[in-house]
Amino acid sequence: MEKEIIKMSKKELKRLKVIHKVIDKRIKQKDAAKILSLSTRQVRRIQKKVKEKGDTAVVHRNRGRPSSRKFPTNLKMK
């Protein structure tokens, strides 16, 4: 099995650890929601994504992409 390196922020890493505790049934979804300041519905949604896609599911999808609100370079002041 090939190992993959995933870059995560501290917030995403904390979220992943808590979600794994929920998956392993060491804590309840309600407790995880309080820890992460999320609703129980969001915890279920993240839990489902982690089960389907693995640990990369908690990483923000726009990482590494330019902002969609960024001004075009030809409009910048000189």
mmCIF file of the N, C-alpha and C atoms, coordinates in Angstrom:
data_MODEL
# 
_entry.id   MODEL 
# 
loop_
_atom_site.group_PDB 
_atom_site.id 
_atom_site.type_symbol 
_atom_site.label_atom_id 
_atom_site.label_alt_id 
_atom_site.label_comp_id 
_atom_site.label_asym_id 
_atom_site.label_entity_id 
_atom_site.label_seq_id 
_atom_site.pdbx_PDB_ins_code 
_atom_site.Cartn_x 
_atom_site.Cartn_y 
_atom_site.Cartn_z 
_atom_site.occupancy 
_atom_site.B_iso_or_equiv 
_atom_site.pdbx_formal_charge 
_atom_site.auth_seq_id 
_atom_site.auth_comp_id 
_atom_site.auth_asym_id 
_atom_site.auth_atom_id 
_atom_site.pdbx_PDB_model_num 
ATOM 1   N N  . MET A 1 1  ? 0.843   -1.184 0.000   1.00 0.00 ? 1  MET A N  1 
ATOM 2   C CA . MET A 1 1  ? 0.000   0.000  0.000   1.00 0.00 ? 1  MET A CA 1 
ATOM 3   C C  . MET A 1 1  ? 0.884   1.241  0.000   1.00 0.00 ? 1  MET A C  1 
ATOM 4   N N  . GLU A 1 2  ? 0.575   2.170  -0.872  1.00 0.00 ? 2  GLU A N  1 
ATOM 5   C CA . GLU A 1 2  ? 1.359   3.387  -1.017  1.00 0.00 ? 2  GLU A CA 1 
ATOM 6   C C  . GLU A 1 2  ? 0.856   4.447  -0.041  1.00 0.00 ? 2  GLU A C  1 
ATOM 7   N N  . LYS A 1 3  ? 1.790   5.098  0.658   1.00 0.00 ? 3  LYS A N  1 
ATOM 8   C CA . LYS A 1 3  ? 1.418   6.152  1.594   1.00 0.00 ? 3  LYS A CA 1 
ATOM 9   C C  . LYS A 1 3  ? 1.279   7.473  0.869   1.00 0.00 ? 3  LYS A C  1 
ATOM 10  N N  . GLU A 1 4  ? 0.314   8.238  1.270   1.00 0.00 ? 4  GLU A N  1 
ATOM 11  C CA . GLU A 1 4  ? 0.041   9.530  0.660   1.00 0.00 ? 4  GLU A CA 1 
ATOM 12  C C  . GLU A 1 4  ? 0.166   10.607 1.731   1.00 0.00 ? 4  GLU A C  1 
ATOM 13  N N  . ILE A 1 5  ? 0.814   11.708 1.390   1.00 0.00 ? 5  ILE A N  1 
ATOM 14  C CA . ILE A 1 5  ? 0.960   12.825 2.329   1.00 0.00 ? 5  ILE A CA 1 
ATOM 15  C C  . ILE A 1 5  ? -0.145  13.833 2.048   1.00 0.00 ? 5  ILE A C  1 
ATOM 16  N N  . ILE A 1 6  ? -0.862  14.199 3.102   1.00 0.00 ? 6  ILE A N  1 
ATOM 17  C CA . ILE A 1 6  ? -1.970  15.141 2.992   1.00 0.00 ? 6  ILE A CA 1 
ATOM 18  C C  . ILE A 1 6  ? -1.638  16.361 3.840   1.00 0.00 ? 6  ILE A C  1 
ATOM 19  N N  . LYS A 1 7  ? -1.678  17.549 3.235   1.00 0.00 ? 7  LYS A N  1 
ATOM 20  C CA . LYS A 1 7  ? -1.461  18.776 3.995   1.00 0.00 ? 7  LYS A CA 1 
ATOM 21  C C  . LYS A 1 7  ? -2.786  19.206 4.601   1.00 0.00 ? 7  LYS A C  1 
ATOM 22  N N  . MET A 1 8  ? -2.763  19.470 5.919   1.00 0.00 ? 8  MET A N  1 
ATOM 23  C CA . MET A 1 8  ? -3.973  19.893 6.627   1.00 0.00 ? 8  MET A CA 1 
ATOM 24  C C  . MET A 1 8  ? -3.646  21.021 7.583   1.00 0.00 ? 8  MET A C  1 
ATOM 25  N N  . SER A 1 9  ? -4.631  21.860 7.800   1.00 0.00 ? 9  SER A N  1 
ATOM 26  C CA . SER A 1 9  ? -4.498  22.885 8.828   1.00 0.00 ? 9  SER A CA 1 
ATOM 27  C C  . SER A 1 9  ? -4.755  22.226 10.185  1.00 0.00 ? 9  SER A C  1 
ATOM 28  N N  . LYS A 1 10 ? -4.449  22.938 11.252  1.00 0.00 ? 10 LYS A N  1 
ATOM 29  C CA . LYS A 1 10 ? -4.684  22.394 12.596  1.00 0.00 ? 10 LYS A CA 1 
ATOM 30  C C  . LYS A 1 10 ? -6.172  22.139 12.821  1.00 0.00 ? 10 LYS A C  1 
ATOM 31  N N  . LYS A 1 11 ? -6.994  23.017 12.287  1.00 0.00 ? 11 LYS A N  1 
ATOM 32  C CA . LYS A 1 11 ? -8.444  22.869 12.432  1.00 0.00 ? 11 LYS A CA 1 
ATOM 33  C C  . LYS A 1 11 ? -8.933  21.597 11.735  1.00 0.00 ? 11 LYS A C  1 
ATOM 34  N N  . GLU A 1 12 ? -8.429  21.356 10.533  1.00 0.00 ? 12 GLU A N  1 
ATOM 35  C CA . GLU A 1 12 ? -8.826  20.161 9.795   1.00 0.00 ? 12 GLU A CA 1 
ATOM 36  C C  . GLU A 1 12 ? -8.314  18.891 10.479  1.00 0.00 ? 12 GLU A C  1 
ATOM 37  N N  . LEU A 1 13 ? -7.121  18.958 11.043  1.00 0.00 ? 13 LEU A N  1 
ATOM 38  C CA . LEU A 1 13 ? -6.562  17.809 11.742  1.00 0.00 ? 13 LEU A CA 1 
ATOM 39  C C  . LEU A 1 13 ? -7.377  17.478 12.988  1.00 0.00 ? 13 LEU A C  1 
ATOM 40  N N  . LYS A 1 14 ? -7.789  18.512 13.728  1.00 0.00 ? 14 LYS A N  1 
ATOM 41  C CA . LYS A 1 14 ? -8.632  18.310 14.909  1.00 0.00 ? 14 LYS A CA 1 
ATOM 42  C C  . LYS A 1 14 ? -9.968  17.691 14.491  1.00 0.00 ? 14 LYS A C  1 
ATOM 43  N N  . ARG A 1 15 ? -10.530 18.219 13.417  1.00 0.00 ? 15 ARG A N  1 
ATOM 44  C CA . ARG A 1 15 ? -11.809 17.710 12.910  1.00 0.00 ? 15 ARG A CA 1 
ATOM 45  C C  . ARG A 1 15 ? -11.694 16.236 12.542  1.00 0.00 ? 15 ARG A C  1 
ATOM 46  N N  . LEU A 1 16 ? -10.595 15.864 11.887  1.00 0.00 ? 16 LEU A N  1 
ATOM 47  C CA . LEU A 1 16 ? -10.390 14.473 11.481  1.00 0.00 ? 16 LEU A CA 1 
ATOM 48  C C  . LEU A 1 16 ? -10.274 13.548 12.682  1.00 0.00 ? 16 LEU A C  1 
ATOM 49  N N  . LYS A 1 17 ? -9.539  13.974 13.706  1.00 0.00 ? 17 LYS A N  1 
ATOM 50  C CA . LYS A 1 17 ? -9.382  13.154 14.907  1.00 0.00 ? 17 LYS A CA 1 
ATOM 51  C C  . LYS A 1 17 ? -10.726 12.911 15.587  1.00 0.00 ? 17 LYS A C  1 
ATOM 52  N N  . VAL A 1 18 ? -11.530 13.962 15.695  1.00 0.00 ? 18 VAL A N  1 
ATOM 53  C CA . VAL A 1 18 ? -12.838 13.842 16.349  1.00 0.00 ? 18 VAL A CA 1 
ATOM 54  C C  . VAL A 1 18 ? -13.763 12.946 15.524  1.00 0.00 ? 18 VAL A C  1 
ATOM 55  N N  . ILE A 1 19 ? -13.750 13.106 14.214  1.00 0.00 ? 19 ILE A N  1 
ATOM 56  C CA . ILE A 1 19 ? -14.601 12.285 13.344  1.00 0.00 ? 19 ILE A CA 1 
ATOM 57  C C  . ILE A 1 19 ? -14.197 10.811 13.434  1.00 0.00 ? 19 ILE A C  1 
ATOM 58  N N  . HIS A 1 20 ? -12.901 10.541 13.526  1.00 0.00 ? 20 HIS A N  1 
ATOM 59  C CA . HIS A 1 20 ? -12.459 9.144  13.684  1.00 0.00 ? 20 HIS A CA 1 
ATOM 60  C C  . HIS A 1 20 ? -12.929 8.567  15.019  1.00 0.00 ? 20 HIS A C  1 
ATOM 61  N N  . LYS A 1 21 ? -12.988 9.399  16.057  1.00 0.00 ? 21 LYS A N  1 
ATOM 62  C CA . LYS A 1 21 ? -13.514 8.935  17.344  1.00 0.00 ? 21 LYS A CA 1 
ATOM 63  C C  . LYS A 1 21 ? -14.990 8.581  17.226  1.00 0.00 ? 21 LYS A C  1 
ATOM 64  N N  . VAL A 1 22 ? -15.728 9.364  16.434  1.00 0.00 ? 22 VAL A N  1 
ATOM 65  C CA . VAL A 1 22 ? -17.154 9.084  16.219  1.00 0.00 ? 22 VAL A CA 1 
ATOM 66  C C  . VAL A 1 22 ? -17.301 7.775  15.436  1.00 0.00 ? 22 VAL A C  1 
ATOM 67  N N  . ILE A 1 23 ? -16.493 7.600  14.399  1.00 0.00 ? 23 ILE A N  1 
ATOM 68  C CA . ILE A 1 23 ? -16.553 6.384  13.586  1.00 0.00 ? 23 ILE A CA 1 
ATOM 69  C C  . ILE A 1 23 ? -16.230 5.155  14.431  1.00 0.00 ? 23 ILE A C  1 
ATOM 70  N N  . ASP A 1 24 ? -15.245 5.286  15.323  1.00 0.00 ? 24 ASP A N  1 
ATOM 71  C CA . ASP A 1 24 ? -14.854 4.176  16.200  1.00 0.00 ? 24 ASP A CA 1 
ATOM 72  C C  . ASP A 1 24 ? -15.799 4.008  17.396  1.00 0.00 ? 24 ASP A C  1 
ATOM 73  N N  . LYS A 1 25 ? -16.822 4.872  17.477  1.00 0.00 ? 25 LYS A N  1 
ATOM 74  C CA . LYS A 1 25 ? -17.837 4.849  18.532  1.00 0.00 ? 25 LYS A CA 1 
ATOM 75  C C  . LYS A 1 25 ? -17.247 5.078  19.929  1.00 0.00 ? 25 LYS A C  1 
ATOM 76  N N  . ARG A 1 26 ? -16.190 5.905  19.988  1.00 0.00 ? 26 ARG A N  1 
ATOM 77  C CA . ARG A 1 26 ? -15.627 6.270  21.289  1.00 0.00 ? 26 ARG A CA 1 
ATOM 78  C C  . ARG A 1 26 ? -16.333 7.497  21.854  1.00 0.00 ? 26 ARG A C  1 
ATOM 79  N N  . ILE A 1 27 ? -16.905 8.339  20.963  1.00 0.00 ? 27 ILE A N  1 
ATOM 80  C CA . ILE A 1 27 ? -17.737 9.464  21.398  1.00 0.00 ? 27 ILE A CA 1 
ATOM 81  C C  . ILE A 1 27 ? -18.992 9.489  20.527  1.00 0.00 ? 27 ILE A C  1 
ATOM 82  N N  . LYS A 1 28 ? -19.990 10.224 20.989  1.00 0.00 ? 28 LYS A N  1 
ATOM 83  C CA . LYS A 1 28 ? -21.251 10.324 20.252  1.00 0.00 ? 28 LYS A CA 1 
ATOM 84  C C  . LYS A 1 28 ? -21.200 11.520 19.303  1.00 0.00 ? 28 LYS A C  1 
ATOM 85  N N  . GLN A 1 29 ? -22.055 11.488 18.305  1.00 0.00 ? 29 GLN A N  1 
ATOM 86  C CA . GLN A 1 29 ? -22.130 12.583 17.338  1.00 0.00 ? 29 GLN A CA 1 
ATOM 87  C C  . GLN A 1 29 ? -22.466 13.901 18.030  1.00 0.00 ? 29 GLN A C  1 
ATOM 88  N N  . LYS A 1 30 ? -23.309 13.830 19.021  1.00 0.00 ? 30 LYS A N  1 
ATOM 89  C CA . LYS A 1 30 ? -23.710 15.029 19.755  1.00 0.00 ? 30 LYS A CA 1 
ATOM 90  C C  . LYS A 1 30 ? -22.500 15.671 20.446  1.00 0.00 ? 30 LYS A C  1 
ATOM 91  N N  . ASP A 1 31 ? -21.647 14.843 21.053  1.00 0.00 ? 31 ASP A N  1 
ATOM 92  C CA . ASP A 1 31 ? -20.450 15.349 21.717  1.00 0.00 ? 31 ASP A CA 1 
ATOM 93  C C  . ASP A 1 31 ? -19.451 15.908 20.701  1.00 0.00 ? 31 ASP A C  1 
ATOM 94  N N  . ALA A 1 32 ? -19.323 15.242 19.571  1.00 0.00 ? 32 ALA A N  1 
ATOM 95  C CA . ALA A 1 32 ? -18.432 15.708 18.511  1.00 0.00 ? 32 ALA A CA 1 
ATOM 96  C C  . ALA A 1 32 ? -18.901 17.061 17.977  1.00 0.00 ? 32 ALA A C  1 
ATOM 97  N N  . ALA A 1 33 ? -20.204 17.220 17.869  1.00 0.00 ? 33 ALA A N  1 
ATOM 98  C CA . ALA A 1 33 ? -20.757 18.492 17.395  1.00 0.00 ? 33 ALA A CA 1 
ATOM 99  C C  . ALA A 1 33 ? -20.409 19.625 18.343  1.00 0.00 ? 33 ALA A C  1 
ATOM 100 N N  . LYS A 1 34 ? -20.456 19.362 19.641  1.00 0.00 ? 34 LYS A N  1 
ATOM 101 C CA . LYS A 1 34 ? -20.090 20.389 20.621  1.00 0.00 ? 34 LYS A CA 1 
ATOM 102 C C  . LYS A 1 34 ? -18.612 20.724 20.534  1.00 0.00 ? 34 LYS A C  1 
ATOM 103 N N  . ILE A 1 35 ? -17.765 19.700 20.401  1.00 0.00 ? 35 ILE A N  1 
ATOM 104 C CA . ILE A 1 35 ? -16.317 19.910 20.334  1.00 0.00 ? 35 ILE A CA 1 
ATOM 105 C C  . ILE A 1 35 ? -15.943 20.738 19.107  1.00 0.00 ? 35 ILE A C  1 
ATOM 106 N N  . LEU A 1 36 ? -16.573 20.437 17.975  1.00 0.00 ? 36 LEU A N  1 
ATOM 107 C CA . LEU A 1 36 ? -16.233 21.090 16.708  1.00 0.00 ? 36 LEU A CA 1 
ATOM 108 C C  . LEU A 1 36 ? -17.064 22.341 16.430  1.00 0.00 ? 36 LEU A C  1 
ATOM 109 N N  . SER A 1 37 ? -17.996 22.656 17.305  1.00 0.00 ? 37 SER A N  1 
ATOM 110 C CA . SER A 1 37 ? -18.916 23.794 17.111  1.00 0.00 ? 37 SER A CA 1 
ATOM 111 C C  . SER A 1 37 ? -19.686 23.655 15.799  1.00 0.00 ? 37 SER A C  1 
ATOM 112 N N  . LEU A 1 38 ? -20.223 22.465 15.578  1.00 0.00 ? 38 LEU A N  1 
ATOM 113 C CA . LEU A 1 38 ? -21.023 22.170 14.398  1.00 0.00 ? 38 LEU A CA 1 
ATOM 114 C C  . LEU A 1 38 ? -22.352 21.582 14.836  1.00 0.00 ? 38 LEU A C  1 
ATOM 115 N N  . SER A 1 39 ? -23.262 21.423 13.884  1.00 0.00 ? 39 SER A N  1 
ATOM 116 C CA . SER A 1 39 ? -24.508 20.730 14.187  1.00 0.00 ? 39 SER A CA 1 
ATOM 117 C C  . SER A 1 39 ? -24.284 19.227 14.036  1.00 0.00 ? 39 SER A C  1 
ATOM 118 N N  . THR A 1 40 ? -25.172 18.444 14.627  1.00 0.00 ? 40 THR A N  1 
ATOM 119 C CA . THR A 1 40 ? -25.042 16.991 14.513  1.00 0.00 ? 40 THR A CA 1 
ATOM 120 C C  . THR A 1 40 ? -25.216 16.554 13.057  1.00 0.00 ? 40 THR A C  1 
ATOM 121 N N  . ARG A 1 41 ? -26.004 17.287 12.308  1.00 0.00 ? 41 ARG A N  1 
ATOM 122 C CA . ARG A 1 41 ? -26.198 16.971 10.890  1.00 0.00 ? 41 ARG A CA 1 
ATOM 123 C C  . ARG A 1 41 ? -24.882 17.131 10.120  1.00 0.00 ? 41 ARG A C  1 
ATOM 124 N N  . GLN A 1 42 ? -24.142 18.203 10.413  1.00 0.00 ? 42 GLN A N  1 
ATOM 125 C CA . GLN A 1 42 ? -22.859 18.412 9.743   1.00 0.00 ? 42 GLN A CA 1 
ATOM 126 C C  . GLN A 1 42 ? -21.858 17.318 10.121  1.00 0.00 ? 42 GLN A C  1 
ATOM 127 N N  . VAL A 1 43 ? -21.897 16.883 11.376  1.00 0.00 ? 43 VAL A N  1 
ATOM 128 C CA . VAL A 1 43 ? -21.011 15.806 11.816  1.00 0.00 ? 43 VAL A CA 1 
ATOM 129 C C  . VAL A 1 43 ? -21.326 14.534 11.045  1.00 0.00 ? 43 VAL A C  1 
ATOM 130 N N  . ARG A 1 44 ? -22.615 14.220 10.871  1.00 0.00 ? 44 ARG A N  1 
ATOM 131 C CA . ARG A 1 44 ? -23.006 13.038 10.099  1.00 0.00 ? 44 ARG A CA 1 
ATOM 132 C C  . ARG A 1 44 ? -22.525 13.146 8.652   1.00 0.00 ? 44 ARG A C  1 
ATOM 133 N N  . ARG A 1 45 ? -22.649 14.331 8.071   1.00 0.00 ? 45 ARG A N  1 
ATOM 134 C CA . ARG A 1 45 ? -22.240 14.553 6.688   1.00 0.00 ? 45 ARG A CA 1 
ATOM 135 C C  . ARG A 1 45 ? -20.734 14.349 6.531   1.00 0.00 ? 45 ARG A C  1 
ATOM 136 N N  . ILE A 1 46 ? -19.940 14.924 7.439   1.00 0.00 ? 46 ILE A N  1 
ATOM 137 C CA . ILE A 1 46 ? -18.483 14.775 7.395   1.00 0.00 ? 46 ILE A CA 1 
ATOM 138 C C  . ILE A 1 46 ? -18.096 13.321 7.638   1.00 0.00 ? 46 ILE A C  1 
ATOM 139 N N  . GLN A 1 47 ? -18.771 12.677 8.570   1.00 0.00 ? 47 GLN A N  1 
ATOM 140 C CA . GLN A 1 47 ? -18.500 11.275 8.888   1.00 0.00 ? 47 GLN A CA 1 
ATOM 141 C C  . GLN A 1 47 ? -18.724 10.406 7.641   1.00 0.00 ? 47 GLN A C  1 
ATOM 142 N N  . LYS A 1 48 ? -19.793 10.644 6.932   1.00 0.00 ? 48 LYS A N  1 
ATOM 143 C CA . LYS A 1 48 ? -20.105 9.883  5.720   1.00 0.00 ? 48 LYS A CA 1 
ATOM 144 C C  . LYS A 1 48 ? -19.031 10.103 4.653   1.00 0.00 ? 48 LYS A C  1 
ATOM 145 N N  . LYS A 1 49 ? -18.589 11.371 4.482   1.00 0.00 ? 49 LYS A N  1 
ATOM 146 C CA . LYS A 1 49 ? -17.547 11.672 3.493   1.00 0.00 ? 49 LYS A CA 1 
ATOM 147 C C  . LYS A 1 49 ? -16.236 10.987 3.836   1.00 0.00 ? 49 LYS A C  1 
ATOM 148 N N  . VAL A 1 50 ? -15.873 10.968 5.116   1.00 0.00 ? 50 VAL A N  1 
ATOM 149 C CA . VAL A 1 50 ? -14.617 10.335 5.533   1.00 0.00 ? 50 VAL A CA 1 
ATOM 150 C C  . VAL A 1 50 ? -14.684 8.832  5.294   1.00 0.00 ? 50 VAL A C  1 
ATOM 151 N N  . LYS A 1 51 ? -15.829 8.223  5.550   1.00 0.00 ? 51 LYS A N  1 
ATOM 152 C CA . LYS A 1 51 ? -15.984 6.787  5.298   1.00 0.00 ? 51 LYS A CA 1 
ATOM 153 C C  . LYS A 1 51 ? -15.860 6.473  3.802   1.00 0.00 ? 51 LYS A C  1 
ATOM 154 N N  . GLU A 1 52 ? -16.409 7.350  2.944   1.00 0.00 ? 52 GLU A N  1 
ATOM 155 C CA . GLU A 1 52 ? -16.411 7.109  1.503   1.00 0.00 ? 52 GLU A CA 1 
ATOM 156 C C  . GLU A 1 52 ? -15.079 7.457  0.842   1.00 0.00 ? 52 GLU A C  1 
ATOM 157 N N  . LYS A 1 53 ? -14.530 8.642  1.188   1.00 0.00 ? 53 LYS A N  1 
ATOM 158 C CA . LYS A 1 53 ? -13.371 9.162  0.463   1.00 0.00 ? 53 LYS A CA 1 
ATOM 159 C C  . LYS A 1 53 ? -12.067 9.109  1.242   1.00 0.00 ? 53 LYS A C  1 
ATOM 160 N N  . GLY A 1 54 ? -12.133 8.771  2.522   1.00 0.00 ? 54 GLY A N  1 
ATOM 161 C CA . GLY A 1 54 ? -10.922 8.713  3.325   1.00 0.00 ? 54 GLY A CA 1 
ATOM 162 C C  . GLY A 1 54 ? -10.627 10.036 4.016   1.00 0.00 ? 54 GLY A C  1 
ATOM 163 N N  . ASP A 1 55 ? -9.406  10.140 4.538   1.00 0.00 ? 55 ASP A N  1 
ATOM 164 C CA . ASP A 1 55 ? -9.033  11.303 5.343   1.00 0.00 ? 55 ASP A CA 1 
ATOM 165 C C  . ASP A 1 55 ? -8.977  12.609 4.549   1.00 0.00 ? 55 ASP A C  1 
ATOM 166 N N  . THR A 1 56 ? -8.833  12.543 3.242   1.00 0.00 ? 56 THR A N  1 
ATOM 167 C CA . THR A 1 56 ? -8.778  13.762 2.430   1.00 0.00 ? 56 THR A CA 1 
ATOM 168 C C  . THR A 1 56 ? -10.120 14.488 2.386   1.00 0.00 ? 56 THR A C  1 
ATOM 169 N N  . ALA A 1 57 ? -11.180 13.858 2.852   1.00 0.00 ? 57 ALA A N  1 
ATOM 170 C CA . ALA A 1 57 ? -12.516 14.448 2.804   1.00 0.00 ? 57 ALA A CA 1 
ATOM 171 C C  . ALA A 1 57 ? -12.643 15.682 3.687   1.00 0.00 ? 57 ALA A C  1 
ATOM 172 N N  . VAL A 1 58 ? -11.801 15.812 4.724   1.00 0.00 ? 58 VAL A N  1 
ATOM 173 C CA . VAL A 1 58 ? -11.915 16.960 5.614   1.00 0.00 ? 58 VAL A CA 1 
ATOM 174 C C  . VAL A 1 58 ? -11.131 18.168 5.106   1.00 0.00 ? 58 VAL A C  1 
ATOM 175 N N  . VAL A 1 59 ? -10.268 17.971 4.105   1.00 0.00 ? 59 VAL A N  1 
ATOM 176 C CA . VAL A 1 59 ? -9.476  19.079 3.557   1.00 0.00 ? 59 VAL A CA 1 
ATOM 177 C C  . VAL A 1 59 ? -10.367 19.924 2.667   1.00 0.00 ? 59 VAL A C  1 
ATOM 178 N N  . HIS A 1 60 ? -10.257 21.247 2.804   1.00 0.00 ? 60 HIS A N  1 
ATOM 179 C CA . HIS A 1 60 ? -11.063 22.167 2.013   1.00 0.00 ? 60 HIS A CA 1 
ATOM 180 C C  . HIS A 1 60 ? -10.766 21.976 0.531   1.00 0.00 ? 60 HIS A C  1 
ATOM 181 N N  . ARG A 1 61 ? -11.813 21.884 -0.284  1.00 0.00 ? 61 ARG A N  1 
ATOM 182 C CA . ARG A 1 61 ? -11.638 21.562 -1.699  1.00 0.00 ? 61 ARG A CA 1 
ATOM 183 C C  . ARG A 1 61 ? -10.980 22.673 -2.509  1.00 0.00 ? 61 ARG A C  1 
ATOM 184 N N  . ASN A 1 62 ? -11.057 23.905 -2.051  1.00 0.00 ? 62 ASN A N  1 
ATOM 185 C CA . ASN A 1 62 ? -10.477 25.017 -2.809  1.00 0.00 ? 62 ASN A CA 1 
ATOM 186 C C  . ASN A 1 62 ? -9.007  25.252 -2.493  1.00 0.00 ? 62 ASN A C  1 
ATOM 187 N N  . ARG A 1 63 ? -8.400  24.386 -1.707  1.00 0.00 ? 63 ARG A N  1 
ATOM 188 C CA . ARG A 1 63 ? -6.989  24.559 -1.364  1.00 0.00 ? 63 ARG A CA 1 
ATOM 189 C C  . ARG A 1 63 ? -6.134  24.516 -2.625  1.00 0.00 ? 63 ARG A C  1 
ATOM 190 N N  . GLY A 1 64 ? -5.260  25.519 -2.772  1.00 0.00 ? 64 GLY A N  1 
ATOM 191 C CA . GLY A 1 64 ? -4.351  25.563 -3.907  1.00 0.00 ? 64 GLY A CA 1 
ATOM 192 C C  . GLY A 1 64 ? -4.917  26.248 -5.132  1.00 0.00 ? 64 GLY A C  1 
ATOM 193 N N  . ARG A 1 65 ? -6.151  26.632 -5.085  1.00 0.00 ? 65 ARG A N  1 
ATOM 194 C CA . ARG A 1 65 ? -6.776  27.307 -6.229  1.00 0.00 ? 65 ARG A CA 1 
ATOM 195 C C  . ARG A 1 65 ? -6.846  28.799 -5.958  1.00 0.00 ? 65 ARG A C  1 
ATOM 196 N N  . PRO A 1 66 ? -6.796  29.614 -7.005  1.00 0.00 ? 66 PRO A N  1 
ATOM 197 C CA . PRO A 1 66 ? -6.965  31.050 -6.796  1.00 0.00 ? 66 PRO A CA 1 
ATOM 198 C C  . PRO A 1 66 ? -8.414  31.368 -6.435  1.00 0.00 ? 66 PRO A C  1 
ATOM 199 N N  . SER A 1 67 ? -8.602  32.440 -5.729  1.00 0.00 ? 67 SER A N  1 
ATOM 200 C CA . SER A 1 67 ? -9.937  32.843 -5.309  1.00 0.00 ? 67 SER A CA 1 
ATOM 201 C C  . SER A 1 67 ? -10.800 33.175 -6.518  1.00 0.00 ? 67 SER A C  1 
ATOM 202 N N  . SER A 1 68 ? -12.070 32.815 -6.443  1.00 0.00 ? 68 SER A N  1 
ATOM 203 C CA . SER A 1 68 ? -12.990 33.147 -7.530  1.00 0.00 ? 68 SER A CA 1 
ATOM 204 C C  . SER A 1 68 ? -13.359 34.629 -7.496  1.00 0.00 ? 68 SER A C  1 
ATOM 205 N N  . ARG A 1 69 ? -13.020 35.321 -6.422  1.00 0.00 ? 69 ARG A N  1 
ATOM 206 C CA . ARG A 1 69 ? -13.325 36.740 -6.286  1.00 0.00 ? 69 ARG A CA 1 
ATOM 207 C C  . ARG A 1 69 ? -12.126 37.618 -6.634  1.00 0.00 ? 69 ARG A C  1 
ATOM 208 N N  . LYS A 1 70 ? -11.041 36.992 -7.073  1.00 0.00 ? 70 LYS A N  1 
ATOM 209 C CA . LYS A 1 70 ? -9.814  37.709 -7.368  1.00 0.00 ? 70 LYS A CA 1 
ATOM 210 C C  . LYS A 1 70 ? -9.979  38.551 -8.633  1.00 0.00 ? 70 LYS A C  1 
ATOM 211 N N  . PHE A 1 71 ? -9.417  39.778 -8.603  1.00 0.00 ? 71 PHE A N  1 
ATOM 212 C CA . PHE A 1 71 ? -9.466  40.640 -9.771  1.00 0.00 ? 71 PHE A CA 1 
ATOM 213 C C  . PHE A 1 71 ? -8.487  40.128 -10.833 1.00 0.00 ? 71 PHE A C  1 
ATOM 214 N N  . PRO A 1 72 ? -8.838  40.274 -12.093 1.00 0.00 ? 72 PRO A N  1 
ATOM 215 C CA . PRO A 1 72 ? -7.894  39.883 -13.141 1.00 0.00 ? 72 PRO A CA 1 
ATOM 216 C C  . PRO A 1 72 ? -6.602  40.706 -13.045 1.00 0.00 ? 72 PRO A C  1 
ATOM 217 N N  . THR A 1 73 ? -5.491  40.142 -13.469 1.00 0.00 ? 73 THR A N  1 
ATOM 218 C CA . THR A 1 73 ? -4.199  40.833 -13.336 1.00 0.00 ? 73 THR A CA 1 
ATOM 219 C C  . THR A 1 73 ? -4.135  42.093 -14.185 1.00 0.00 ? 73 THR A C  1 
ATOM 220 N N  . ASN A 1 74 ? -4.860  42.164 -15.302 1.00 0.00 ? 74 ASN A N  1 
ATOM 221 C CA . ASN A 1 74 ? -4.812  43.364 -16.145 1.00 0.00 ? 74 ASN A CA 1 
ATOM 222 C C  . ASN A 1 74 ? -5.573  44.540 -15.531 1.00 0.00 ? 74 ASN A C  1 
ATOM 223 N N  . LEU A 1 75 ? -6.349  44.340 -14.488 1.00 0.00 ? 75 LEU A N  1 
ATOM 224 C CA . LEU A 1 75 ? -7.071  45.422 -13.825 1.00 0.00 ? 75 LEU A CA 1 
ATOM 225 C C  . LEU A 1 75 ? -6.322  45.996 -12.626 1.00 0.00 ? 75 LEU A C  1 
ATOM 226 N N  . LYS A 1 76 ? -5.218  45.381 -12.245 1.00 0.00 ? 76 LYS A N  1 
ATOM 227 C CA . LYS A 1 76 ? -4.463  45.862 -11.084 1.00 0.00 ? 76 LYS A CA 1 
ATOM 228 C C  . LYS A 1 76 ? -3.862  47.218 -11.365 1.00 0.00 ? 76 LYS A C  1 
ATOM 229 N N  . MET A 1 77 ? -3.782  48.060 -10.328 1.00 0.00 ? 77 MET A N  1 
ATOM 230 C CA . MET A 1 77 ? -3.185  49.390 -10.455 1.00 0.00 ? 77 MET A CA 1 
ATOM 231 C C  . MET A 1 77 ? -1.675  49.268 -10.604 1.00 0.00 ? 77 MET A C  1 
ATOM 232 N N  . LYS A 1 78 ? -1.121  50.131 -11.424 1.00 0.00 ? 78 LYS A N  1 
ATOM 233 C CA . LYS A 1 78 ? 0.337   50.119 -11.626 1.00 0.00 ? 78 LYS A CA 1 
ATOM 234 C C  . LYS A 1 78 ? 1.021   51.174 -10.819 1.00 0.00 ? 78 LYS A C  1 
# 
